[in-house]
Amino acid sequence: MDPRSLDELARRLASAVPPGVQALRRDLEENFKAVLQAGLSKLDLVSRQEFDVQAGVLRRTREKLEALEARLAELEKKNP
């Protein structure tokens, strides 16, 4: 996850605390950020770039498979 997005989410969480606790806002923001980072690090996530690369590999593999299936069908027609 983008660190800026994580900072923004932590900021939003900290701003949602009751007014009486606003003095602790900076500490809360840092704690929220640490908790979010720890939780996200446990997830099996990939970057958008890595996802796009793998999606491209999968697309090319499917295209090759379809071509091989068509070729096999033609060969089976010729040699029943």
GUKEBA-775398 format. One record per atom (N, C-alpha, C, O): x negated, y, z negated; atom name. Coordinates in steps of 0.02 Angstrom, whole numbers, plus 32768, in hexadecimal, padded with zeros to 4 digits. Example, Ala and Ser with C-alpha at 12.3 -4.5 7.8 and 13.67 -1.06 7.14 Angstrom:
+------+------+------+-------+
!    x !    y !    z ! atomo !
+------+------+------+-------+
! 7D6C ! 7EE4 ! 7E7A !     N !
! 7D99 ! 7F1F ! 7E7A !    CA !
! 7D6C ! 7F5B ! 7E7A !     C !
! 7D38 ! 7F5A ! 7E59 !     O !
! 7D7E ! 7F90 ! 7E9E !     N !
! 7D54 ! 7FCB ! 7E9B !    CA !
! 7D7B ! 8002 ! 7E76 !     C !
! 7D62 ! 8039 ! 7E6E !     O !
+------+------+------+-------+
This chain:
+------+------+------+-------+
!    x !    y !    z ! atomo !
+------+------+------+-------+
! 7FD5 ! 7FC5 ! 8000 !     N !
! 8000 ! 8000 ! 8000 !    CA !
! 7FD4 ! 803E ! 8000 !     C !
! 7F9E ! 803E ! 7FE1 !     O !
! 7FEA ! 8070 ! 8022 !     N !
! 7FC5 ! 80AF ! 8027 !    CA !
! 7FBF ! 80CF ! 7FE2 !     C !
! 7FF2 ! 80D8 ! 7FC0 !     O !
! 7F82 ! 80E1 ! 7FCD !     N !
! 7F79 ! 8100 ! 7F8B !    CA !
! 7FA2 ! 8140 ! 7F81 !     C !
! 7FB9 ! 814E ! 7F49 !     O !
! 7FAD ! 8165 ! 7FB6 !     N !
! 7FD6 ! 81A2 ! 7FB1 !    CA !
! 801E ! 8190 ! 7FA0 !     C !
! 803E ! 81B3 ! 7F79 !     O !
! 8037 ! 815B ! 7FBE !     N !
! 807C ! 8145 ! 7FAF !    CA !
! 8081 ! 812E ! 7F67 !     C !
! 80B3 ! 813B ! 7F46 !     O !
! 804E ! 810C ! 7F4F !     N !
! 804D ! 80F5 ! 7F0A !    CA !
! 804C ! 8130 ! 7EDA !     C !
! 806F ! 8131 ! 7EA8 !     O !
! 8023 ! 8162 ! 7EEA !     N !
! 8021 ! 819F ! 7EC1 !    CA !
! 8065 ! 81C2 ! 7EBF !     C !
! 807D ! 81D7 ! 7E8B !     O !
! 8085 ! 81C6 ! 7EFA !     N !
! 80C6 ! 81E7 ! 7EFE !    CA !
! 80FB ! 81C0 ! 7ED7 !     C !
! 8124 ! 81DE ! 7EB4 !     O !
! 80FA ! 817F ! 7EDB !     N !
! 8129 ! 8156 ! 7EB5 !    CA !
! 811E ! 815E ! 7E6A !     C !
! 814E ! 8164 ! 7E44 !     O !
! 80E0 ! 815E ! 7E54 !     N !
! 80D0 ! 8168 ! 7E0D !    CA !
! 80E7 ! 81AE ! 7DF7 !     C !
! 8102 ! 81B5 ! 7DC0 !     O !
! 80DE ! 81E0 ! 7E21 !     N !
! 80F4 ! 8224 ! 7E12 !    CA !
! 8140 ! 8227 ! 7E0A !     C !
! 815A ! 8247 ! 7DDC !     O !
! 8164 ! 8205 ! 7E36 !     N !
! 81AD ! 8204 ! 7E32 !    CA !
! 81C5 ! 81E2 ! 7DF3 !     C !
! 81F3 ! 81F9 ! 7DD2 !     O !
! 81A5 ! 81AA ! 7DE2 !     N !
! 81B8 ! 8187 ! 7DA4 !    CA !
! 81AC ! 81B4 ! 7D67 !     C !
! 81D6 ! 81B7 ! 7D3A !     O !
! 8173 ! 81D5 ! 7D66 !     N !
! 8162 ! 8200 ! 7D2E !    CA !
! 8192 ! 823B ! 7D29 !     C !
! 81A3 ! 8251 ! 7CF2 !     O !
! 81A8 ! 8255 ! 7D62 !     N !
! 81D6 ! 828E ! 7D60 !    CA !
! 821C ! 827A ! 7D49 !     C !
! 8245 ! 82A5 ! 7D37 !     O !
! 822B ! 823A ! 7D4A !     N !
! 826D ! 8222 ! 7D36 !    CA !
! 8273 ! 8217 ! 7CEB !     C !
! 82AA ! 8207 ! 7CD3 !     O !
! 823D ! 8220 ! 7CC6 !     N !
! 8241 ! 8217 ! 7C7D !    CA !
! 8266 ! 8251 ! 7C5D !     C !
! 8267 ! 8288 ! 7C79 !     O !
! 8284 ! 8246 ! 7C23 !     N !
! 82A9 ! 827B ! 7C01 !    CA !
! 827E ! 82B8 ! 7BF2 !     C !
! 8241 ! 82B2 ! 7BE9 !     O !
! 829D ! 82F3 ! 7BF0 !     N !
! 8277 ! 8331 ! 7BE5 !    CA !
! 824D ! 8331 ! 7BA5 !     C !
! 8218 ! 8350 ! 7BA4 !     O !
! 8263 ! 8310 ! 7B71 !     N !
! 823D ! 830F ! 7B32 !    CA !
! 81FB ! 82EB ! 7B38 !     C !
! 81CF ! 82F3 ! 7B0D !     O !
! 81F3 ! 82C3 ! 7B6C !     N !
! 81B6 ! 829B ! 7B74 !    CA !
! 8189 ! 82B9 ! 7BAB !     C !
! 8156 ! 829C ! 7BBD !     O !
! 819D ! 82F2 ! 7BC6 !     N !
! 8178 ! 8310 ! 7BFD !    CA !
! 8130 ! 8321 ! 7BEA !     C !
! 8105 ! 8324 ! 7C16 !     O !
! 8123 ! 832B ! 7BAA !     N !
! 80DE ! 833A ! 7B95 !    CA !
! 80B0 ! 82FF ! 7BA4 !     C !
! 8074 ! 8308 ! 7BAD !     O !
! 80CC ! 82C4 ! 7BA8 !     N !
! 80A4 ! 8288 ! 7BB6 !    CA !
! 80A4 ! 8276 ! 7C01 !     C !
! 808E ! 8240 ! 7C14 !     O !
! 80BD ! 82A4 ! 7C29 !     N !
! 80C7 ! 8295 ! 7C70 !    CA !
! 8088 ! 827C ! 7C93 !     C !
! 808A ! 824B ! 7CB7 !     O !
! 804F ! 829D ! 7C88 !     N !
! 8011 ! 828A ! 7CA9 !    CA !
! 7FFD ! 8243 ! 7C95 !     C !
! 7FEA ! 821B ! 7CC0 !     O !
! 8002 ! 8233 ! 7C54 !     N !
! 7FF2 ! 81F0 ! 7C3D !    CA !
! 8022 ! 81BD ! 7C5B !     C !
! 800E ! 8187 ! 7C70 !     O !
! 8062 ! 81CF ! 7C5C !     N !
! 8093 ! 81A1 ! 7C78 !    CA !
! 8086 ! 8194 ! 7CC2 !     C !
! 808A ! 815C ! 7CDA !     O !
! 8074 ! 81C9 ! 7CE5 !     N !
! 8066 ! 81C3 ! 7D2D !    CA !
! 802C ! 8193 ! 7D38 !     C !
! 8030 ! 8168 ! 7D64 !     O !
! 7FF7 ! 8199 ! 7D11 !     N !
! 7FBE ! 816C ! 7D17 !    CA !
! 7FD1 ! 8124 ! 7D05 !     C !
! 7FBC ! 80F5 ! 7D26 !     O !
! 7FF9 ! 811D ! 7CD0 !     N !
! 800F ! 80DA ! 7CBC !    CA !
! 803C ! 80BA ! 7CF1 !     C !
! 8034 ! 807F ! 7D02 !     O !
! 806A ! 80E2 ! 7D0C !     N !
! 8095 ! 80C8 ! 7D41 !    CA !
! 806B ! 80B1 ! 7D7D !     C !
! 8076 ! 807C ! 7D99 !     O !
! 803A ! 80DA ! 7D8E !     N !
! 800F ! 80CA ! 7DC7 !    CA !
! 7FE9 ! 8089 ! 7DBA !     C !
! 7FE5 ! 805E ! 7DE7 !     O !
! 7FCE ! 8081 ! 7D7F !     N !
! 7FA9 ! 8044 ! 7D6E !    CA !
! 7FD6 ! 8007 ! 7D70 !     C !
! 7FC2 ! 7FD2 ! 7D89 !     O !
! 8013 ! 800E ! 7D55 !     N !
! 8042 ! 7FD5 ! 7D56 !    CA !
! 8055 ! 7FC4 ! 7D9E !     C !
! 8058 ! 7F89 ! 7DB0 !     O !
! 8063 ! 7FF6 ! 7DC6 !     N !
! 8074 ! 7FEA ! 7E0C !    CA !
! 803B ! 7FC8 ! 7E32 !     C !
! 8047 ! 7F99 ! 7E58 !     O !
! 7FFE ! 7FE0 ! 7E28 !     N !
! 7FC5 ! 7FC1 ! 7E49 !    CA !
! 7FBC ! 7F79 ! 7E34 !     C !
! 7FAE ! 7F4D ! 7E5D !     O !
! 7FC3 ! 7F6B ! 7DF4 !     N !
! 7FBC ! 7F27 ! 7DDB !    CA !
! 7FF2 ! 7EFA ! 7DF9 !     C !
! 7FE4 ! 7EC1 ! 7E0D !     O !
! 802F ! 7F13 ! 7DFB !     N !
! 8065 ! 7EEB ! 7E18 !    CA !
! 805C ! 7EDE ! 7E62 !     C !
! 8067 ! 7EA6 ! 7E79 !     O !
! 8048 ! 7F11 ! 7E86 !     N !
! 803E ! 7F09 ! 7ECE !    CA !
! 8003 ! 7EDC ! 7EDE !     C !
! 8003 ! 7EB8 ! 7F10 !     O !
! 7FCF ! 7EDD ! 7EB3 !     N !
! 7F95 ! 7EB3 ! 7EC1 !    CA !
! 7FA4 ! 7E69 ! 7EBA !     C !
! 7F81 ! 7E3F ! 7ED5 !     O !
! 7FDA ! 7E59 ! 7E95 !     N !
! 7FEE ! 7E13 ! 7E8D !    CA !
! 8014 ! 7DF9 ! 7EC9 !     C !
! 801A ! 7DBD ! 7ED3 !     O !
! 802E ! 7E27 ! 7EF2 !     N !
! 8054 ! 7E13 ! 7F2D !    CA !
! 8025 ! 7E01 ! 7F66 !     C !
! 7FEE ! 7E1C ! 7F6C !     O !
! 803B ! 7DD4 ! 7F90 !     N !
! 8014 ! 7DBF ! 7FC9 !    CA !
! 8026 ! 7DEC ! 8004 !     C !
! 804D ! 7DD9 ! 8030 !     O !
! 8008 ! 7E28 ! 8006 !     N !
! 8018 ! 7E5A ! 8038 !    CA !
! 7FE0 ! 7E61 ! 806B !     C !
! 7FA6 ! 7E54 ! 805B !     O !
! 7FF1 ! 7E76 ! 80A7 !     N !
! 7FBF ! 7E84 ! 80DA !    CA !
! 7FCA ! 7ECC ! 80F1 !     C !
! 8000 ! 7EE8 ! 80E9 !     O !
! 7F96 ! 7EE8 ! 810E !     N !
! 7F9C ! 7F2D ! 8128 !    CA !
! 7FC6 ! 7F2B ! 8168 !     C !
! 7FCE ! 7EF7 ! 8187 !     O !
! 7FE0 ! 7F65 ! 817A !     N !
! 8008 ! 7F6B ! 81B8 !    CA !
! 7FDD ! 7F58 ! 81F4 !     C !
! 7FF4 ! 7F37 ! 8222 !     O !
! 7F9E ! 7F6D ! 81F3 !     N !
! 7F71 ! 7F5E ! 822A !    CA !
! 7F67 ! 7F12 ! 8231 !     C !
! 7F6B ! 7EF7 ! 8268 !     O !
! 7F5B ! 7EF0 ! 81FA !     N !
! 7F52 ! 7EA8 ! 81FC !    CA !
! 7F93 ! 7E85 ! 8213 !     C !
! 7F90 ! 7E55 ! 823A !     O !
! 7FCC ! 7E9E ! 81FC !     N !
! 800C ! 7E82 ! 8212 !    CA !
! 8014 ! 7E89 ! 825D !     C !
! 8028 ! 7E5A ! 827F !     O !
! 8004 ! 7EC5 ! 8278 !     N !
! 800B ! 7ED2 ! 82BF !    CA !
! 7FDD ! 7EA5 ! 82E8 !     C !
! 7FF1 ! 7E8C ! 831D !     O !
! 7FA0 ! 7E9B ! 82D0 !     N !
! 7F71 ! 7E6E ! 82F3 !    CA !
! 7F8C ! 7E27 ! 82F5 !     C !
! 7F8C ! 7E07 ! 8329 !     O !
! 7FA5 ! 7E0F ! 82BC !     N !
! 7FBF ! 7DCB ! 82BA !    CA !
! 7FFF ! 7DC3 ! 82E4 !     C !
! 800A ! 7D8F ! 8302 !     O !
! 8028 ! 7DF8 ! 82E6 !     N !
! 8064 ! 7DF6 ! 8310 !    CA !
! 8050 ! 7DF1 ! 8359 !     C !
! 8070 ! 7DCD ! 8380 !     O !
! 801B ! 7E14 ! 836D !     N !
! 8002 ! 7E10 ! 83B2 !    CA !
! 7FE8 ! 7DCB ! 83C2 !     C !
! 7FF4 ! 7DB0 ! 83F8 !     O !
! 7FC3 ! 7DAD ! 8393 !     N !
! 7FA9 ! 7D69 ! 839D !    CA !
! 7FE3 ! 7D38 ! 83A6 !     C !
! 7FE3 ! 7D0D ! 83D2 !     O !
! 8016 ! 7D3F ! 837B !     N !
! 8050 ! 7D13 ! 837F !    CA !
! 8075 ! 7D1C ! 83C1 !     C !
! 808A ! 7CEB ! 83E0 !     O !
! 807C ! 7D5A ! 83D8 !     N !
! 809E ! 7D67 ! 8418 !    CA !
! 8079 ! 7D46 ! 8452 !     C !
! 8097 ! 7D26 ! 847D !     O !
! 8036 ! 7D4E ! 8453 !     N !
! 800F ! 7D2F ! 8489 !    CA !
! 8012 ! 7CE3 ! 8485 !     C !
! 8015 ! 7CC2 ! 84B9 !     O !
! 8012 ! 7CC7 ! 8449 !     N !
! 8017 ! 7C7F ! 8440 !    CA !
! 805A ! 7C65 ! 845A !     C !
! 805D ! 7C32 ! 847C !     O !
! 8090 ! 7C89 ! 844B !     N !
! 80D2 ! 7C76 ! 8465 !    CA !
! 80D4 ! 7C78 ! 84B1 !     C !
! 80F0 ! 7C4B ! 84D1 !     O !
! 80B6 ! 7CAB ! 84CE !     N !
! 80B5 ! 7CB1 ! 8517 !    CA !
! 808F ! 7C76 ! 8536 !     C !
! 80A5 ! 7C5A ! 8568 !     O !
! 8056 ! 7C63 ! 8518 !     N !
! 8030 ! 7C2A ! 8531 !    CA !
! 8057 ! 7BE9 ! 852A !     C !
! 8057 ! 7BBF ! 8557 !     O !
! 8079 ! 7BE1 ! 84F1 !     N !
! 80A1 ! 7BA6 ! 84E6 !    CA !
! 80DA ! 7BA1 ! 8519 !     C !
! 80E6 ! 7B6B ! 8534 !     O !
! 80FB ! 7BD8 ! 8527 !     N !
! 8131 ! 7BD8 ! 8558 !    CA !
! 8116 ! 7BC6 ! 859D !     C !
! 8136 ! 7BA0 ! 85C2 !     O !
! 80DB ! 7BE0 ! 85AF !     N !
! 80BD ! 7BD0 ! 85EF !    CA !
! 80AB ! 7B86 ! 85F2 !     C !
! 80B6 ! 7B65 ! 8626 !     O !
! 8090 ! 7B6B ! 85BD !     N !
! 807E ! 7B24 ! 85BB !    CA !
! 80BC ! 7AF7 ! 85BF !     C !
! 80BB ! 7AC3 ! 85DF !     O !
! 80F2 ! 7B0C ! 859D !     N !
! 8130 ! 7AE6 ! 85A0 !    CA !
! 814C ! 7AE5 ! 85E7 !     C !
! 8165 ! 7AB2 ! 85FF !     O !
! 8149 ! 7B1E ! 8609 !     N !
! 8162 ! 7B22 ! 864E !    CA !
! 8137 ! 7AF6 ! 867B !     C !
! 8151 ! 7AD3 ! 86A7 !     O !
! 80F6 ! 7AF8 ! 8671 !     N !
! 80C8 ! 7ACF ! 869A !    CA !
! 80D5 ! 7A85 ! 868E !     C !
! 80D6 ! 7A5D ! 86BD !     O !
! 80DF ! 7A72 ! 8650 !     N !
! 80ED ! 7A2C ! 863F !    CA !
! 812F ! 7A16 ! 865E !     C !
! 8134 ! 79DE ! 8678 !     O !
! 8161 ! 7A41 ! 865D !     N !
! 81A1 ! 7A30 ! 867C !    CA !
! 8199 ! 7A24 ! 86C6 !     C !
! 81B7 ! 79F6 ! 86E2 !     O !
! 8171 ! 7A4E ! 86E7 !     N !
! 8164 ! 7A45 ! 872F !    CA !
! 8140 ! 7A02 ! 873D !     C !
! 8151 ! 79DE ! 876B !     O !
! 810E ! 79F3 ! 8714 !     N !
! 80E9 ! 79B4 ! 871D !    CA !
! 8117 ! 7978 ! 8711 !     C !
! 8111 ! 7946 ! 8734 !     O !
! 8144 ! 797D ! 86E2 !     N !
! 8172 ! 7946 ! 86D4 !    CA !
! 81A3 ! 793C ! 870E !     C !
! 81B8 ! 7904 ! 871C !     O !
! 81B5 ! 7972 ! 872F !     N !
! 81E1 ! 796D ! 8769 !    CA !
! 81BE ! 794A ! 87A3 !     C !
! 81DC ! 7922 ! 87C6 !     O !
! 817D ! 7958 ! 87AB !     N !
! 8157 ! 793A ! 87E2 !    CA !
! 8147 ! 78F1 ! 87D6 !     C !
! 8145 ! 78CA ! 8805 !     O !
! 813D ! 78DF ! 8798 !     N !
! 812A ! 789A ! 8785 !    CA !
! 815C ! 787E ! 8751 !     C !
! 814C ! 787B ! 8716 !     O !
! 8196 ! 786B ! 8768 !     N !
! 81C8 ! 7853 ! 8737 !    CA !
! 81B6 ! 7812 ! 8716 !     C !
! 81DC ! 77F9 ! 86EC !     O !
+------+------+------+-------+
